[in-house]
Amino acid sequence: MISKSKTMNIYIFQRISKYFQCKSLAFTLIEMLVTLSIVTLLTVMVIGYSRRSESLTNLMRETDRLIFNLRLVQNNSMLSVKDERNNIWGITFEDSNPNYIYRIFNQSPSQCVDPLGGSAHVSEFIKPLNNVFLKSTNVNQIIFIPPDPKILFCGPNYEELNVNPAEITFCLANNENICSTVYITSSGLIYKK
């Protein structure tokens, strides 16, 4: 004799198994399309943000590289006094040349001169990073004259300028509203905003 509870359990098991036999366990076409569209949307968003962050990173790297080079030139000028060369180090900015944005040079006279002509020796041409360009600068040259070093700001015709601070602005090529500016004062303070 079968107990009443066992009969009930068999009945429930048969009903459950009958339910799962009728119900398909596969995905429908609509479910798959919805899932695929969500994955595609998320992928597009991630790729878009990574490209923007790469451009912003290049902008910050470019301004940090300029600050590093300005401090390097400043230190080289101070070190030239120790070895009694008294060379003057400087940076010339090029907003018209797309191949490089500035160049580092050293020279003998303590005045604003064309670093490609005369006694100046160009030690390095600095090329811009991807998607970054030199938007504006209120000086064409920054020259460090030892021993202090005294800082000389020069204009486009190699004339001495009376500006304080000098401003060098880099912007993103695809968005000119996103910029970073490096400042250098006549006392030698170098900073960015």
Sequence and secondary structure as in RCSB ss.txt:
>XXXX:A:sequence
MISKSKTMNIYIFQRISKYFQCKSLAFTLIEMLVTLSIVTLLTVMVIGYSRRSESLTNLMRETDRLIFNLRLVQN
NSMLSVKDERNNIWGITFEDSNPNYIYRIFNQSPSQCVDPLGGSAHVSEFIKPLNNVFLKSTNVNQIIFIPPDPK
ILFCGPNYEELNVNPAEITFCLANNENICSTVYITSSGLIYKK
>XXXX:A:secstr
   HHHHHHHHHHHHHHHHHHHS  S  HHHHHHHHHHHHHHHHHHHHHHHHHHHHHHHHHHHHHHHHHHHHHHH
HHHHHHHTT   EEEEEE SS SS SEEEEEESSSS   TTSTT EEEEEE   TTEEEEEES SEEEEETTTTE
EEEE TTS EE  SSEEEEEEETTEEEEEEEEEE TTS EEE 
